[in-house]
Amino acid sequence: MSNVLAIAATTRTLRNLLLARMPVLDAELSDLEVTLQPPDVARKGISKAQLNVFLYQVVANAAWRNLDIPGQVRAGETAPPPLALNLHYVLTAWGRGDNDNDALSHRVLAAAMSTLHDRGVLDGNDIRNALADNDLANQVERVRVTPLVQSVDELSRLWTAFQTNYRTSAAYEAAVVLIDSQAASRAPLPVLRRGAQDRGVIATASAAAVLEALDYPRHQAAVRLGEDIVLGGRQLATDHASVRFSSPRLDAPVDLAPLAGDAAGTLRVHLADAADDADALARWAPGIYTVALLVQSPELPPLLSNELPLALAPRIALGALAAAAGDFALELTCTPRLRTGQRVFLLFGDRLLAPQSISNPADPKQPTALSFQLTGVVAGTYTVRLRVDGADSIPVDFSGSVPVFAANQQVVVT
């Protein structure tokens, strides 16, 4: 690799090489001057035969810019790649004196091109002697000098940028120059064991399950604790599987064991209520969930399916089913218990009301108590629903042959 002197070392090496070799090729060039100036000022104060070598463009080398340096970075290690550059030079020739004999300038240019043709790879000793403290000669890739073909249009734009009259010239590319990155490298310790008992990597040919459908009981808009949902999809199994219910309102996901569904490609999941699980009220919260199937086979990594949305509706119990017209307070309880930060509204007929108070008893097995203040209520029968994070309670009685609004979810105002 090389340090930040690499560009200057390349330019100086080219100058020294041309200055030493060109007079050998053509004795008429014994007084040759090789300069490194911009073309518009290169001829000022010089009357001898002259070759000017100007670095006019530096571009990133696409092949090396993302490669690790051989011998420095091993497998598993990470290190920033070197700064890989291609250097573009333009060579311009002049004859002697004010007349600037074209024939002599052509001999200068020919000798320069012949030198670079024969010495297309820069010698390491030449590079070391060109500039003190440079280490370009130590990089893993040799610096090669090749002609850079340019069209008439490209030459025209180039000399327009130089802001001077055009002269016959030749363009060359010196590549590649690799400058060390100063960013830190990382070399992790070697791996002593791969997997438990050093048995290597674990591969499984089975794909993760894919959930395609979620059906609520009786095609409701949500499910309640104590009811079942049916999952449909592909690669569904019950062995070593659990259905994961996730919600930002919960401290941890709820995992339930699935049962085989009635139809092929389906699973049935029962959401236990307080009658089946004494901790159900504390484990769950009404609202929106995501549902996924988790398969954890012994000694294999877990496979998690895609997720589907699920609405868990609250169950409510009204404190009173009758009230006098006008203003009154409505008390109710909600299961499962509400969590901090949940958005709660009461739907009283066609009204939408925010709660006046929400309280969770100290006993986690007790439901949440809520109080709402209603004003200007006229006589009539009002169906009551509780909306929690977008999931509404279900005020329907499905016990008969035809669904009806449940009487215990209604308030009769007289």
Buried (B, 14 or more C-beta within 10 A) or exposed (E): BBBEBBBBBBBBBBBBBBBEBBBEBBEBBEEBBBBBBBBEEBBEEBBEBBBBBBBBBEEEBEEBBEEBBEEEBEEEEEBEBBBBBBBBBBBBBBBBEEEBEEEBBEBBBBBBBBBBEEBBEBBBEBBBBBBEEBBBBEBBBBBEBBEBEBEEEEBEEBBEEBEBEEBEBBBBBBBBBBBBBEEEEEEEEEEEEEEEEEEEEEEEEEEBBEBEEBBBBEEBEBBBBBBBBBBBBEBBBBEEBBBBBBBEBBEEBBEBEBEEBEEEEBBBBBBBBBEEBEEBBBBBBBBBBBBBBBBEBEEEEEBBBBBBEBBBBBBBEBEEEEBEEEEBEBEBBBBBBBBEEBEBBBBBBEBEBEBEEBEBEEEEEBBBBBBBBBEEBEEEEBBBBBBBBEBBBBBBBEEEEEEEEBEEBBBEBE
